[in-house]
Amino acid sequence: MGERTALVNEVHGLLHEYGMVMPTGVAKCRHAVVEKLETEQGKLTPLSQEMFGKLVEEWVARDKQLAYDQEKRAALATTHPACQRLMTIPGIGPFSATALVAAVSDASACKNGRQCAAWLGLVPRQHSTGGKERLLGISKRGDSSVRTLLIHGARGTRRWVGLKTDRRRQWRRPLLQRRGTNRTAVAVANTNARMVWALLTSHQAYQPVPGSSQGRAWEPRELCAPHEGRRCGDKSWQAYDRYLT
């Protein structure tokens, strides 16, 4: 994906030297490049025409390879049991599921869901001293590509917040109003990472908990260690809650 983006930027820059401005977006730019090279050949030298022809051929080959990889990844996600369980979590699709299964090969290496989230760099850094607790931004440790997938997946579920009434949406709506879109996306990615650990260790599918009008619902707390009947420590969740508020 990064190589194709670099190739598209290269074509944009070289055509701009000849006074040809291309539209943004891969699909629009691809069609516009072919049309420009056919209609404005007078502006190009024979050498530049050959060069742009090779760049377009390389572009088409990259698109075919990406389509093939995406097809194989989708087929793997639909047949792998662990990927099937992870895709039941809102915000996790075939791309994220396969990346998580590849990265977290043995989820039992983490003691609980918070350790899994910390391993992915989704927990706040601490700078505490003298009994005073001070939480900073997320640590950004671990695999940055997997962390990015989790955050983008969490951001993509924002449009469903007002359409459902399960406990996760009840928790997310006021958080979105207090802290904004980006911090809410990171918080949801944190809970998704904990759920990933829970589903991989318990071999169960995600089941949303119905909404409740009383109290505050922390669904991930119940998913930290379902196979052992344990619950995450209240102090860690209270500190994280203060960090968000």
N, C-alpha and C positions, 0 to 999 in steps of 0.2 A: 504494500500500500504506500509506504513512504517513497519507494523508488518510482512508482507511477506519479505521485505528487511532484517529485523533483523533475520528472520528465515533462509534465504539463507546464510547470513553471519555466522550464528551459524553452519550450516551444513558444510560450507567451512572450518571453523576453526577446527571443530572436526575431519573431514576427513584428514586434514593436519597433525594432531597428529599421524595418522596411515600411513603417507607417501603417501597419495592419493591427488594429486593436481587436482582441478576441473577448467574447463574453466570459464571465466567471462561471464556474461549474464544469465538471468533467464532461458530462454528456453534451451540454450546449457547445462547449469549446471544441469537442471532437468533430461534431458536424460542421461547425463554422470553419475549422482549419481546412478540412477537405474542400469546402466550397471556395474559400479564399484562394487556395493554391490552384484551383482550376480557373477561376475568373480573373485573377490578377497575376498571371504568369509574366506579364510585361515588366513588372517591378522586380522580378527575381532574376538572378544570373543562372546560367546552367548548373554551376556548382551548388548554389544555394537550393535550387529545385531538387537536386539529387539528395542534398543533406536533409531537407524537410521531408522528402519521401521516405528516407530511412527512419527518421524520427517518428513519422506516423505509423510505419510498419511496426516499429518497436512498441509504440503505444497500443496498437491493436493486440500485439502478442501479450503485453502485460494485462490487458483487460481479459483476454481469454484465460490466462493463468489464474487471475483472481476469481473469475467465475467458476473455474474448475475447483479451486481450493474451497470456495464457499459451498459448492455443491457437496464436496466430500465431507466438509465439516458438519454440514446439516445432516447428512446421512449418518455420520458417526454419532451425533448428538441424539438422534431419534432411536438409535439401536443400543446405545450404552446405558445400562441401568442407572449408574450414578448421575449421568447427564440428564436423564429423564426426570429424576427426583429434583435436581437443582433447577430445572426449567419450570417447575411448579411454583417457584418463588417469583413474585412480581418484580420485574426489572432484570431478570436473568434469562437470556435467550441462548441459542445454540453457540454463538461465538463465546460468550462469557462462560457458559457451562463447560465447554471443552477446555478452555484456558484454565479454569479453576481445577478441574479434575487433573490436568497435566501438572499444575503447580502444586496442588495439595494432594500428593499421591497417597500419603498416609495421614489422615486427619487425626488419628489417635496420638500422634506425636505432640499435639497440643492438649493441654490438660482440660481446657474449657474453651467456650466460644470467644471469650475476651482475648485469650492468648492468640487465637487464630486471627482476630481482627488486628491485634497489635503486630503480629508477624507481617501483615499486609500494610502496616503503616496507617491504620484508620483510627487510632486512638490518640487523644491529646498528649502532647509532651508535658512533662511535669518539671517545675522549677520550684520545689517546695523547700522551705528551710524554717527552722525554729518553730515547728508545729503549725506553720501557716501554709495552707495548700494553695498552690498557684498553677493553673492549667493553661498551657499555651496552645498553639495550633497543632494540627495532626503531625505525627512524627515523620510521615512519608518514608518509612523504612520498607524493606522488602521489594517485591516485584511491582514496579511502577505501572506496567502495562495492565496487569490484573486489577490493580487499584483503580486505574482510570476506567476500565470496563465497568467495575462495580458502581463508580460514581456516575458515569454517563447513564447506566441502566436505571439507577435510582432517580436521576433527573428526568428520565423519560416517563416515569410513572406519575409525574406531577399532575397530568391532566385527568387522572382518575381519582384524585383525592376527594372531590366533591360528589362523585358518583356512587360511592360505596360507603357502608357504615360499619365496617369491621373495626376491630380495635386498633389496627395499625393506622387507619385513616383518622380515627378519633385522636390518636396521639400526634399525627403529622399535621393536621390542620392548624391547631394553635401554634405549633412550632414554626410552621411556614410564615405565619403572621408575625411572630416575634423575631425570628432570626434571618428570614429571607430565603431565597431559593438555593443559593450555593451551600450554605451551612446545613440547610435541611437535607440537601442531597448527600452530603458527607455523612450526616447522622444516619440516614436511611441506608447508605452503603455499609456503615458500621454494623447495623442490625442485620443486614443481609449476609455479611461475612460470618456473623455468629450463627445465623440460621444454616449457612452452608456447612459449617462444622457440625451442627446438630444433625442435619440430614445425612451427611456422610458417615457419621459414627452410629446413628440409630437405624439407618437403612429404611427410613420412612419418608413419605412424601409430605410436602407442606400443606397444611390445612388451616385456612384463616379462622381466627376465633371470632365469633359473633360479637357485635358491639354491646357495650354496657354503659348505662347512664350514671353509674355510681363509681366514684374513685377514678384513679388514673391507671390505665392499662399499659403494662410493659410486657408485651408479648414475647420479646426475645429472652426475657429473664426466665421464662418457663421452658425455653428451648436450649438452655445452656448445656445441660447434661441430662436429657430425658431418659437415657438408658440406665442411668444410675439413680435417678430420682433426686438429684441435687439441684440446687438453684444458685444462680450467681449471687455473690455477696451484695447486700443492700448498700454498703458503703460505696462500692465502686459505681453503682448506678446513681446514687445520690450525687456523687461528685461529678459524674458525666452530665447529670441533669442541670447542676449548677453551671457547668461550662456552657451548656446550650442556652440557658436563660440569662 
